[in-house]
Amino acid sequence: MQEEQTVTFQPIYEGYQPWFAKLYVIYLLIIAVVTLTRCAGFVWCLRKLRKDNKQAESVFNSMWTDCCARVTSSRELAKFTLLVSLLNFSWWTADIFLAVRTAKAPNLGYILPAIGDALTALALGTMICVALYGGSMWAQSALKRRKTAWLGQNRSISN
């Protein structure tokens, strides 16, 4: 008689996440919260610029400069987040290869899932960077439209 043999799966890689990867996730969560608060502040600033169309030029320029600084800050934050994402990926990959170097029998069953986890973190950071940069581009165009509308309205008032 033949005995039934059950095939069991014993993974080589157990999903190790180094401390800096956990810190990176906390950083991304903080960036998400900061971005949401900045978006709310920017929308409020745009509404204020639209409401007070008949305000003095110095007040408008001051508010417009403040909004431009927020947009530039968002763009710089996107660049910084990309650099932090690349640093995290590089550090995690180096950590994986150092572990492989000391292993008796390195194999792809360990390396590929570990690199996949590092790439997942890189992709998440890149998506946040794209969202931040795209949002700052949209905000820049909204500011330009607002200034053009204000200039057009003030020219018609002065004529």
C-alpha positions as CSV (number, residue, x, y, z in Angstrom):
1,M,0.0,0.0,0.0
2,Q,1.0,3.5,-0.7
3,E,1.0,6.0,2.1
4,E,-0.3,9.4,1.4
5,Q,2.4,12.0,1.5
6,T,1.5,15.5,2.3
7,V,3.5,18.2,0.8
8,T,4.3,21.0,3.2
9,F,5.6,24.4,2.4
10,Q,8.3,25.7,4.5
11,P,9.3,29.2,3.5
12,I,12.9,30.3,3.7
13,Y,12.1,34.0,4.0
14,E,10.0,35.0,7.0
15,G,9.3,38.6,6.2
16,Y,12.0,40.4,8.2
17,Q,11.7,44.2,8.4
18,P,14.6,46.1,9.7
19,W,14.2,49.0,12.2
20,F,14.9,51.6,9.5
21,A,12.1,50.3,7.3
22,K,9.6,50.7,10.2
23,L,10.9,54.2,10.8
24,Y,10.4,54.8,7.1
25,V,6.8,53.8,7.3
26,I,6.3,56.2,10.2
27,Y,7.9,58.9,8.1
28,L,5.5,58.2,5.3
29,L,2.5,58.4,7.6
30,I,3.7,61.7,9.0
31,I,4.2,63.0,5.4
32,A,0.6,62.0,4.6
33,V,-0.8,63.8,7.6
34,V,1.3,66.9,6.9
35,T,0.2,66.9,3.3
36,L,-3.4,66.7,4.2
37,T,-3.1,69.6,6.6
38,R,-1.2,71.6,4.0
39,C,-3.8,70.9,1.4
40,A,-6.5,72.2,3.7
41,G,-4.5,75.3,4.4
42,F,-3.8,75.8,0.7
43,V,-7.5,75.4,-0.3
44,W,-8.4,77.9,2.5
45,C,-5.8,80.3,1.1
46,L,-7.2,80.0,-2.4
47,R,-10.7,80.6,-1.2
48,K,-9.5,83.7,0.6
49,L,-7.8,85.0,-2.5
50,R,-11.0,84.5,-4.5
51,K,-13.3,86.1,-1.9
52,D,-11.3,89.2,-1.5
53,N,-10.8,90.1,-5.1
54,K,-11.1,93.8,-4.4
55,Q,-8.3,93.9,-1.9
56,A,-5.2,96.1,-2.1
57,E,-2.4,94.9,-4.2
58,S,0.0,94.6,-1.3
59,V,-2.4,92.3,0.6
60,F,-3.0,90.2,-2.5
61,N,0.7,89.9,-3.2
62,S,1.4,89.0,0.4
63,M,-1.2,86.2,0.4
64,W,-0.1,85.0,-3.1
65,T,3.5,84.9,-2.0
66,D,2.5,82.8,1.1
67,C,0.6,80.4,-1.1
68,C,3.6,80.1,-3.5
69,A,5.8,79.3,-0.6
70,R,3.5,76.5,0.4
71,V,3.6,75.1,-3.1
72,T,7.4,75.3,-3.3
73,S,7.6,73.7,0.1
74,S,5.4,70.8,-1.1
75,R,7.6,70.3,-4.1
76,E,10.7,70.2,-2.0
77,L,9.1,67.7,0.4
78,A,8.4,65.5,-2.6
79,K,12.1,65.6,-3.6
80,F,13.2,64.9,-0.1
81,T,10.8,62.0,0.2
82,L,12.2,60.5,-3.0
83,L,15.7,60.7,-1.6
84,V,14.6,59.1,1.7
85,S,12.9,56.3,-0.3
86,L,16.0,55.7,-2.2
87,L,18.1,55.7,1.0
88,N,15.7,53.2,2.6
89,F,15.8,50.9,-0.5
90,S,19.6,51.1,-0.7
91,W,20.0,50.4,3.0
92,W,17.5,47.5,3.0
93,T,19.2,46.0,-0.1
94,A,22.6,46.3,1.5
95,D,21.2,44.6,4.7
96,I,19.9,41.7,2.6
97,F,23.1,41.2,0.7
98,L,25.1,41.3,4.0
99,A,22.9,38.6,5.4
100,V,23.4,36.5,2.2
101,R,27.1,37.0,2.4
102,T,27.3,35.3,5.8
103,A,24.9,32.5,4.9
104,K,26.3,29.0,4.3
105,A,24.1,28.3,1.3
106,P,22.6,31.5,-0.2
107,N,19.7,31.0,-2.5
108,L,17.1,32.9,-4.5
109,G,14.3,31.7,-2.2
110,Y,15.6,34.1,0.4
111,I,16.9,36.9,-1.8
112,L,14.0,37.5,-4.1
113,P,11.2,37.9,-1.5
114,A,13.4,40.1,0.6
115,I,14.2,42.4,-2.3
116,G,10.5,42.3,-3.2
117,D,9.7,43.7,0.3
118,A,12.3,46.5,-0.2
119,L,10.9,47.3,-3.6
120,T,7.4,47.5,-2.2
121,A,8.6,50.2,0.3
122,L,10.3,52.0,-2.6
123,A,7.1,51.9,-4.7
124,L,5.0,53.3,-1.8
125,G,7.5,56.2,-1.3
126,T,7.5,56.9,-5.1
127,M,3.7,57.0,-5.2
128,I,3.7,59.5,-2.4
129,C,6.3,61.5,-4.2
130,V,4.3,61.5,-7.4
131,A,1.2,62.6,-5.5
132,L,3.0,65.4,-3.8
133,Y,4.7,66.6,-7.0
134,G,1.5,66.4,-9.0
135,G,-0.4,68.2,-6.3
136,S,2.1,71.0,-6.2
137,M,2.0,71.3,-10.0
138,W,-1.8,71.6,-9.8
139,A,-1.6,74.1,-7.0
140,Q,0.9,76.2,-9.0
141,S,-1.4,76.3,-12.0
142,A,-4.3,77.3,-9.7
143,L,-2.3,80.1,-8.3
144,K,-1.4,81.3,-11.7
145,R,-5.0,81.3,-12.7
146,R,-6.0,83.2,-9.5
147,K,-3.4,85.9,-10.2
148,T,-4.4,86.2,-13.8
149,A,-8.1,86.6,-12.8
150,W,-7.1,89.2,-10.1
151,L,-5.0,91.2,-12.5
152,G,-7.8,91.1,-15.1
153,Q,-10.4,92.2,-12.6
154,N,-8.2,95.1,-11.3
155,R,-7.4,96.3,-14.8
156,S,-11.2,96.5,-15.6
157,I,-11.8,98.3,-12.3
158,S,-9.0,100.9,-13.0
159,N,-10.2,101.6,-16.5
